[in-house]
Amino acid sequence: MDFLFGILIGISIGFLWGVWRATQSFIQRIVEHPEEIKELMTKIDSEVQKETEVKLNQEYTTEWHQGVCYLYDSKDRFMAQGSDVTEAIINAEKRFPGMKFNIRAKDSNKSNQ
């Protein structure tokens, strides 16, 4: 039993030392080469911006069931619902604050039922 306890303590100390060493190495690299970190952050920011633009330019469709408008994205995922298209979009913007939803001219504010 003491042997297993010793192995467990050894593994824990090794893990903690590895985490500490990796952190120290990362901090040292940031201090010595800040331009690499700035370049990396710029790349990440541009990728996030591209992803946001793709989400903003998605097509959204509406479906009407029993007088309620349901809003879906291009992959048929439910986004929001409301009594009309405008209310569904307002609810979708509340549910997904980083996304903007636009009303297309062919979507009407009333059910076709």
N, C-alpha and C positions, 0 to 999 in steps of 0.2 A: 504494500500500500504506500509506503514511504517512497518507493521507487517511482510510482505513477505520479505522486504529488510533486516529486522533484522534476520529473519530465514536464509536467504542467507548468510549474514555475519557470523552468528554463525556456519553454516555448513562449510564455507570456513576456518574459524579459527580452527575448530575441525579437519578438514582434514590436514591442515598444521601442527598442533601440532602432529597428529598421524604420519605423515611422518618424522618429526623431531625426535620424540621419537624412531621410528623404526630404523632410521639411527644411532642415538646415541647408541642404544642397540646393533646394529650390530658392530659398531666400538669397543665398550667395549668388546664384545665377541672375536673379532679378537685380541685385545691386551691381554686379559686374557688367551686365548687358541689358540695360533698360530698353534699348531700341528694339530688341527681340520681343519683349513683352508688349510694347506699343504696337508693333506690327501684328502680333497675334491678336491683340484686342481689336485692331482695325478690321482684320479678317472676320473675326467673330461678329462684330457689329454689322459688317456688310452682309453676312449670311443671314443674320436675324432680320435685317431690313428687307432682303430678297424674300424671305419666308413670309414676312408681314405683307409685302406687296402681292404675293401670290394669294394669300388669304383675302386681301381686300378686293381682288379682281375675280373672285369666284362667282360662278353663276348660282343663283338661289331660285328655287321653285316654290310655288305655293300649291296647296291642296285644300279643298273645301269639304268639310264633313259636318252636316247638321248645323250650318250657319257659323262654323268656327274655321278660321284660316290657320293652316299649319304651314310653317316655313321650314324647308329642307335645303341642305347644301348640295353640291354637285355629286356627292357620294351617297345621297339619300339619307344623310344623318339628320335627325330632328334638331332644329335650332330653337324654335319658339312657336307660340300660338297666340292668337288674339281674335277679337271679334271682327277685325278687318286687317288688311295688309299693313297699314300704318301701325296699328297696335302691335301686330306680330313683330314688326321690325323694331319697334321701341323695346319690346320685351327681349328680343334677341340681343340688342345692344346693351341692355342691363345685364343679361346673362353672360355675354362675352364682351367685356369692356374694351379690349384692345382691337376689336374688329368693327368695321363700318359696313352697313347694309344699305343698298340703294334700291329704290323702287323702279322696276322696269315699266315702260309704258304699257306693255301688253298685260301686265298684272292689274286686275281691277280691284277695287275696294269692296266689291260685293260678290257674293256667292253666285255661281252659275247654275245652282240647283233650282 
